[in-house]
């Protein structure tokens, strides 16, 4: 839409330049120069619009960075007052028997029938799509 308006503006400039040349200028060199400059005005306006739109697009990125800078800082990963002892736990066993879970009450189950026995000292990784 704006490209059409800019193109029309450039065409009007060319039209007025040609009318000016026909009415006031008689020298062939001046006529050619005037029409040449009028024709180049269209590309100048197109470049101006393109640069303006690019600046506007980049300003969105600047606004996002500003929002990220204003996000409150998260709490520390470890809380020294509530840190468990180094020896803890010395023994323990985790048992899942027919475990089922869903994201929300109104959604279907995402895990069903998971059973496992994790012995003390074992390391377990859970890998999934989400």
TORFI-783407 format. One record per residue: z, x, y of N, C-alpha, C in turn. Coordinates in pm, whole numbers, always signed. Example, Ala and Ser with C-alpha at 12.3 -4.5 7.8 and 13.67 -1.06 7.14 Angstrom:
{nw: +780; nu: +1319; nv: -569; caw: +780; cau: +1230; cav: -450; cw: +780; cu: +1320; cv: -330};
{nw: +708; nu: +1285; nv: -225; caw: +714; cau: +1367; cav: -106; cw: +787; cu: +1290; cv: +3};
% end
This chain:
{nw: +0; nu: +84; nv: -119; caw: +0; cau: +0; cav: +0; cw: +0; cu: +89; cv: +126};
{nw: +91; nu: +186; nv: +128; caw: +98; cau: +271; cav: +246; cw: -24; cu: +363; cv: +254};
{nw: -80; nu: +399; nv: +137; caw: -199; cau: +483; cav: +137; cw: -317; cu: +410; cv: +201};
{nw: -326; nu: +280; nv: +177; caw: -433; cau: +200; cav: +237; cw: -416; cu: +194; cv: +388};
{nw: -293; nu: +176; nv: +434; caw: -267; cau: +172; cav: +578; cw: -302; cu: +305; cv: +645};
{nw: -266; nu: +415; nv: +580; caw: -296; cau: +547; cav: +636; cw: -447; cu: +569; cv: +639};
{nw: -515; nu: +525; nv: +533; caw: -661; cau: +538; cav: +530; cw: -726; cu: +457; cv: +642};
{nw: -675; nu: +336; nv: +665; caw: -727; cau: +252; cav: +775; cw: -703; cu: +318; cv: +910};
{nw: -584; nu: +377; nv: +929; caw: -554; cau: +446; cav: +1053; cw: -652; cu: +561; cv: +1076};
{nw: -679; nu: +637; nv: +971; caw: -776; cau: +746; cav: +982; cw: -915; cu: +696; cv: +1015};
{nw: -954; nu: +584; nv: +955; caw: -1087; cau: +527; cav: +984; cw: -1097; cu: +478; cv: +1128};
{nw: -989; nu: +421; nv: +1180; caw: -990; cau: +379; cav: +1321; cw: -1001; cu: +499; cv: +1415};
{nw: -935; nu: +607; nv: +1380; caw: -945; cau: +728; cav: +1463; cw: -1089; cu: +779; cv: +1463};
{nw: -1153; nu: +779; nv: +1346; caw: -1293; cau: +822; cav: +1338; cw: -1382; cu: +729; cv: +1420};
{nw: -1357; nu: +598; nv: +1409; caw: -1436; cau: +500; cav: +1485; cw: -1423; cu: +524; cv: +1635};
{nw: -1301; nu: +541; nv: +1684; caw: -1281; cau: +564; cav: +1827; cw: -1340; cu: +698; cv: +1871};
{nw: -1334; nu: +798; nv: +1784; caw: -1394; cau: +927; cav: +1818; cw: -1545; cu: +914; cv: +1831};
{nw: -1606; nu: +839; nv: +1740; caw: -1752; cau: +820; cav: +1748; cw: -1790; cu: +742; cv: +1873};
{nw: -1711; nu: +638; nv: +1905; caw: -1738; cau: +561; cav: +2027; cw: -1722; cu: +649; cv: +2151};
{nw: -1620; nu: +733; nv: +2153; caw: -1598; cau: +824; cav: +2266; cw: -1715; cu: +921; cv: +2279};
{nw: -1760; nu: +973; nv: +2166; caw: -1873; cau: +1067; cav: +2167; cw: -1999; cu: +1000; cv: +2220};
{nw: -2025; nu: +879; nv: +2173; caw: -2146; cau: +809; cav: +2216; cw: -2144; cu: +776; cv: +2365};
{nw: -2026; nu: +745; nv: +2418; caw: -2017; cau: +703; cav: +2558; cw: -2005; cu: +819; cv: +2656};
{nw: -1935; nu: +927; nv: +2619; caw: -1901; cau: +1028; cav: +2720; cw: -1958; cu: +1167; cv: +2696};
{nw: -1986; nu: +1204; nv: +2573; caw: -2030; cau: +1341; cav: +2547; cw: -2180; cu: +1346; cv: +2522};
{nw: -2243; nu: +1449; nv: +2577; caw: -2387; cau: +1466; cav: +2558; cw: -2418; cu: +1598; cv: +2487};
{nw: -2324; nu: +1691; nv: +2487; caw: -2344; cau: +1821; cav: +2426; cw: -2331; cu: +1808; cv: +2273};
{nw: -2431; nu: +1859; nv: +2197; caw: -2432; cau: +1843; cav: +2052; cw: -2314; cu: +1914; cv: +1986};
{nw: -2276; nu: +2029; nv: +2037; caw: -2163; cau: +2104; cav: +1981; cw: -2033; cu: +2028; cv: +1995};
{nw: -2012; nu: +1970; nv: +2113; caw: -1891; cau: +1892; cav: +2137; cw: -1887; cu: +1767; cv: +2050};
{nw: -2003; nu: +1705; nv: +2029; caw: -2010; cau: +1585; cav: +1945; cw: -1969; cu: +1620; cv: +1802};
{nw: -2024; nu: +1727; nv: +1748; caw: -1991; cau: +1768; cav: +1611; cw: -1845; cu: +1805; cv: +1595};
{nw: -1792; nu: +1877; nv: +1694; caw: -1651; cau: +1917; cav: +1689; cw: -1559; cu: +1797; cv: +1694};
{nw: -1589; nu: +1702; nv: +1781; caw: -1506; cau: +1583; cav: +1796; cw: -1505; cu: +1500; cv: +1668};
{nw: -1620; nu: +1479; nv: +1608; caw: -1628; cau: +1400; cav: +1484; cw: -1562; cu: +1475; cv: +1368};
{nw: -1578; nu: +1606; nv: +1364; caw: -1516; cau: +1687; cav: +1259; cw: -1363; cu: +1677; cv: +1265};
{nw: -1307; nu: +1689; nv: +1384; caw: -1162; cau: +1676; cav: +1399; cw: -1114; cu: +1535; cv: +1366};
{nw: -1191; nu: +1436; nv: +1401; caw: -1152; cau: +1298; cav: +1370; cw: -1151; cu: +1275; cv: +1219};
{nw: -1249; nu: +1331; nv: +1148; caw: -1253; cau: +1316; cav: +1002; cw: -1138; cu: +1390; cv: +934};
{nw: -1099; nu: +1504; nv: +989; caw: -988; cau: +1579; cav: +929; cw: -853; cu: +1512; cv: +955};
{nw: -847; nu: +1423; nv: +1054; caw: -721; cau: +1353; cav: +1084; cw: -676; cu: +1267; cv: +966};
{nw: -770; nu: +1210; nv: +892; caw: -735; cau: +1126; cav: +777; cw: -661; cu: +1207; cv: +672};
{nw: -709; nu: +1327; nv: +642; caw: -640; cau: +1409; cav: +542; cw: -503; cu: +1455; cv: +593};
{nw: -494; nu: +1478; nv: +723; caw: -364; cau: +1517; cav: +780; cw: -263; cu: +1404; cv: +763};
{nw: -306; nu: +1281; nv: +790; caw: -215; cau: +1167; cav: +774; cw: -177; cu: +1147; cv: +627};
{nw: -273; nu: +1164; nv: +536; caw: -242; cau: +1151; cav: +393; cw: -140; cu: +1256; cv: +349};
{nw: -157; nu: +1379; nv: +396; caw: -61; cau: +1484; cav: +363; cw: +77; cu: +1454; cv: +422};
{nw: +79; nu: +1399; nv: +542; caw: +206; cau: +1364; cav: +605; cw: +280; cu: +1259; cv: +523};
{nw: +209; nu: +1157; nv: +478; caw: +272; cau: +1053; cav: +396; cw: +319; cu: +1111; cv: +264};
{nw: +238; nu: +1196; nv: +202; caw: +275; cau: +1256; cav: +75; cw: +401; cu: +1342; cv: +90};
{nw: +409; nu: +1421; nv: +195; caw: +527; cau: +1505; cav: +217; cw: +651; cu: +1420; cv: +246};
{nw: +633; nu: +1311; nv: +321; caw: +746; cau: +1222; cav: +350; cw: +800; cu: +1159; cv: +222};
{nw: +711; nu: +1115; nv: +134; caw: +754; cau: +1056; cav: +7; cw: +821; cu: +1160; cv: -81};
{nw: +773; nu: +1282; nv: -80; caw: +835; cau: +1388; cav: -159; cw: +976; cu: +1420; cv: -107};
{nw: +992; nu: +1422; nv: +24; caw: +1125; cau: +1445; cav: +81; cw: +1220; cu: +1333; cv: +42};
{nw: +1171; nu: +1211; nv: +47; caw: +1255; cau: +1096; cav: +9; cw: +1296; cu: +1106; cv: -138};
{nw: +1205; nu: +1146; nv: -224; caw: +1237; cau: +1163; cav: -366; cw: +1340; cu: +1272; cv: -386};
{nw: +1325; nu: +1382; nv: -316; caw: +1421; cau: +1493; cav: -329; cw: +1558; cu: +1457; cv: -273};
{nw: +1562; nu: +1370; nv: -174; caw: +1691; cau: +1329; cav: -118; cw: +1772; cu: +1249; cv: -219};
{nw: +1705; nu: +1179; nv: -309; caw: +1777; cau: +1108; cav: -416; cw: +1852; cu: +1208; cv: -503};
{nw: +1788; nu: +1321; nv: -532; caw: +1854; cau: +1425; cav: -611; cw: +1974; cu: +1482; cv: -536};
{nw: +1961; nu: +1499; nv: -406; caw: +2072; cau: +1550; cav: -326; cw: +2188; cu: +1449; cv: -327};
{nw: +2156; nu: +1321; nv: -318; caw: +2260; cau: +1218; cav: -323; cw: +2333; cu: +1220; cv: -457};
{nw: +2259; nu: +1242; nv: -565; caw: +2323; cau: +1248; cav: -697; cw: +2416; cu: +1368; cv: -706};
{nw: +2373; nu: +1483; nv: -657; caw: +2459; cau: +1602; cav: -659; cw: +2584; cu: +1577; cv: -577};
{nw: +2570; nu: +1510; nv: -464; caw: +2686; cau: +1478; cav: -379; cw: +2782; cu: +1387; cv: -454};
{nw: +2729; nu: +1287; nv: -526; caw: +2815; cau: +1198; cav: -605; cw: +2889; cu: +1276; cv: -713};
{nw: +2819; nu: +1369; nv: -780; caw: +2884; cau: +1448; cav: -884; cw: +2994; cu: +1536; cv: -825};
{nw: +2974; nu: +1586; nv: -704; caw: +3076; cau: +1669; cav: -641; cw: +3200; cu: +1589; cv: -604};
{nw: +3183; nu: +1459; nv: -581; caw: +3295; cau: +1375; cav: -539; cw: +3367; cu: +1308; cv: -656};
{nw: +3321; nu: +1330; nv: -779; caw: +3388; cau: +1273; cav: -896; cw: +3523; cu: +1343; cv: -911};
{nw: +3630; nu: +1267; nv: -936; caw: +3760; cau: +1331; cav: -953; cw: +3760; cu: +1424; cv: -1074};
{nw: +3833; nu: +1533; nv: -1061; caw: +3838; cau: +1632; cav: -1167; cw: +3915; cu: +1577; cv: -1286};
{nw: +3868; nu: +1608; nv: -1406; caw: +3936; cau: +1564; cav: -1526; cw: +4065; cu: +1642; cv: -1545};
{nw: +4154; nu: +1585; nv: -1624; caw: +4280; cau: +1655; cav: -1652; cw: +4253; cu: +1775; cv: -1743};
{nw: +4351; nu: +1860; nv: -1754; caw: +4337; cau: +1982; cav: -1834; cw: +4316; cu: +1946; cv: -1981};
{nw: +4245; nu: +2034; nv: -2052; caw: +4217; cau: +2010; cav: -2194; cw: +4346; cu: +2014; cv: -2275};
{nw: +4433; nu: +2105; nv: -2242; caw: +4561; cau: +2115; cav: -2311; cw: +4673; cu: +2096; cv: -2210};
{nw: +4775; nu: +2023; nv: -2251; caw: +4893; cau: +2002; cav: -2167; cw: +5002; cu: +2092; cv: -2223};
{nw: +5042; nu: +2192; nv: -2145; caw: +5134; cau: +2294; cav: -2196; cw: +5270; cu: +2235; cv: -2233};
{nw: +5315; nu: +2130; nv: -2163; caw: +5446; cau: +2071; cav: -2195; cw: +5442; cu: +1996; cv: -2328};
{nw: +5326; nu: +1951; nv: -2369; caw: +5316; cau: +1870; cav: -2491; cw: +5238; cu: +1942; cv: -2600};
{nw: +5233; nu: +2072; nv: -2593; caw: +5159; cau: +2149; cav: -2692; cw: +5240; cu: +2158; cv: -2821};
{nw: +5180; nu: +2126; nv: -2936; caw: +5256; cau: +2135; cav: -3061; cw: +5284; cu: +2281; cv: -3098};
{nw: +5381; nu: +2298; nv: -3184; caw: +5416; cau: +2433; cav: -3227; cw: +5302; cu: +2491; cv: -3309};
{nw: +5295; nu: +2623; nv: -3312; caw: +5187; cau: +2692; cav: -3381; cw: +5188; cu: +2661; cv: -3531};
{nw: +5305; nu: +2647; nv: -3589; caw: +5316; cau: +2624; cav: -3733; cw: +5285; cu: +2480; cv: -3772};
{nw: +5278; nu: +2391; nv: -3677; caw: +5258; cau: +2249; cav: -3709; cw: +5113; cu: +2220; cv: -3736};
{nw: +5072; nu: +2141; nv: -3825; caw: +5151; cau: +2090; cav: -3938; cw: +5145; cu: +2191; cv: -4053};
{nw: +5252; nu: +2201; nv: -4127; caw: +5255; cau: +2293; cav: -4241; cw: +5201; cu: +2226; cv: -4366};
{nw: +5219; nu: +2100; nv: -4374; caw: +5162; cau: +2027; cav: -4488; cw: +5127; cu: +1887; cv: -4440};
{nw: +5038; nu: +1828; nv: -4508; caw: +4997; cau: +1694; cav: -4472; cw: +4871; cu: +1658; cv: -4548};
{nw: +4848; nu: +1532; nv: -4559; caw: +4733; cau: +1483; cav: -4633; cw: +4683; cu: +1358; cv: -4561};
{nw: +4553; nu: +1349; nv: -4541; caw: +4495; cau: +1232; cav: -4476; cw: +4410; cu: +1160; cv: -4580};
{nw: +4436; nu: +1029; nv: -4595; caw: +4364; cau: +951; cav: -4694; cw: +4299; cu: +832; cv: -4625};
{nw: +4168; nu: +820; nv: -4642; caw: +4094; cau: +701; cav: -4598; cw: +4055; cu: +626; cv: -4725};
{nw: +4088; nu: +499; nv: -4728; caw: +4053; cau: +418; cav: -4844; cw: +3980; cu: +294; cv: -4796};
{nw: +3852; nu: +284; nv: -4832; caw: +3767; cau: +170; cav: -4794; cw: +3774; cu: +146; cv: -4642};
{nw: +3754; nu: +252; nv: -4565; caw: +3763; cau: +247; cav: -4418; cw: +3641; cu: +177; cv: -4361};
{nw: +3664; nu: +87; nv: -4263; caw: +3557; cau: +15; cav: -4195; cw: +3586; cu: +15; cv: -4045};
{nw: +3478; nu: +25; nv: -3965; caw: +3498; cau: +26; cav: -3819; cw: +3374; cu: -32; cv: -3751};
{nw: +3397; nu: -88; nv: -3632; caw: +3289; cau: -141; cav: -3548; cw: +3317; cu: -102; cv: -3404};
{nw: +3213; nu: -104; nv: -3320; caw: +3230; cau: -67; cav: -3179; cw: +3309; cu: -174; cv: -3103};
{nw: +3275; nu: -300; nv: -3125; caw: +3345; cau: -411; cav: -3060; cw: +3364; cu: -523; cv: -3161};
{nw: +3452; nu: -616; nv: -3126; caw: +3480; cau: -727; cav: -3217; cw: +3357; cu: -814; cv: -3244};
{nw: +3270; nu: -829; nv: -3145; caw: +3155; cau: -918; cav: -3161; cw: +3034; cu: -848; cv: -3224};
{nw: +3046; nu: -721; nv: -3263; caw: +2936; cau: -648; cav: -3326; cw: +2964; cu: -626; cv: -3474};
{nw: +2859; nu: -594; nv: -3547; caw: +2873; cau: -568; cav: -3689; cw: +2937; cu: -433; cv: -3716};
{nw: +2971; nu: -412; nv: -3843; caw: +3034; cau: -287; cav: -3883; cw: +2934; cu: -172; cv: -3873};
{nw: +2981; nu: -57; nv: -3827; caw: +2896; cau: +61; cav: -3823; cw: +2929; cu: +156; cv: -3938};
{nw: +3051; nu: +149; nv: -3986; caw: +3092; cau: +222; cav: -4106; cw: +3159; cu: +122; cv: -4199};
{nw: +3127; nu: +130; nv: -4327; caw: +3195; cau: +42; cav: -4422; cw: +3211; cu: +116; cv: -4555};
{nw: +3325; nu: +98; nv: -4612; caw: +3351; cau: +153; cav: -4745; cw: +3367; cu: +304; cv: -4749};
{nw: +3416; nu: +366; nv: -4642; caw: +3435; cau: +511; cav: -4640; cw: +3570; cu: +543; cv: -4702};
{nw: +3568; nu: +625; nv: -4805; caw: +3692; cau: +668; cav: -4870; cw: +3688; cu: +820; cv: -4884};
{nw: +3797; nu: +885; nv: -4846; caw: +3805; cau: +1030; cav: -4863; cw: +3950; cu: +1074; cv: -4862};
{nw: +3973; nu: +1191; nv: -4918; caw: +4107; cau: +1249; cav: -4925; cw: +4096; cu: +1389; cv: -4867};
{nw: +4161; nu: +1412; nv: -4753; caw: +4155; cau: +1541; cav: -4685; cw: +4287; cu: +1613; cv: -4712};
{nw: +4278; nu: +1726; nv: -4781; caw: +4398; cau: +1800; cav: -4820; cw: +4442; cu: +1895; cv: -4708};
{nw: +4566; nu: +1939; nv: -4711; caw: +4616; cau: +2031; cav: -4609; cw: +4532; cu: +2159; cv: -4603};
{nw: +4498; nu: +2200; nv: -4481; caw: +4423; cau: +2323; cav: -4460; cw: +4273; cu: +2306; cv: -4463};
{nw: +4225; nu: +2190; nv: -4506; caw: +4081; cau: +2168; cav: -4509; cw: +4031; cu: +2135; cv: -4369};
{nw: +3910; nu: +2178; nv: -4342; caw: +3846; cau: +2145; cav: -4215; cw: +3735; cu: +2046; cv: -4244};
{nw: +3729; nu: +1940; nv: -4163; caw: +3634; cau: +1833; cav: -4187; cw: +3551; cu: +1812; cv: -4061};
{nw: +3422; nu: +1799; nv: -4078; caw: +3333; cau: +1765; cav: -3967; cw: +3267; cu: +1632; cv: -3994};
{nw: +3257; nu: +1550; nv: -3891; caw: +3194; cau: +1419; cav: -3904; cw: +3064; cu: +1424; cv: -3825};
{nw: +2954; nu: +1399; nv: -3892; caw: +2823; cau: +1407; cav: -3830; cw: +2755; cu: +1272; cv: -3843};
{nw: +2698; nu: +1226; nv: -3734; caw: +2628; cau: +1099; cav: -3740; cw: +2531; cu: +1085; cv: -3625};
{nw: +2461; nu: +974; nv: -3625; caw: +2359; cau: +950; cav: -3524; cw: +2418; cu: +936; cv: -3384};
{nw: +2532; nu: +874; nv: -3373; caw: +2594; cau: +857; cav: -3242; cw: +2720; cu: +938; cv: -3235};
% end
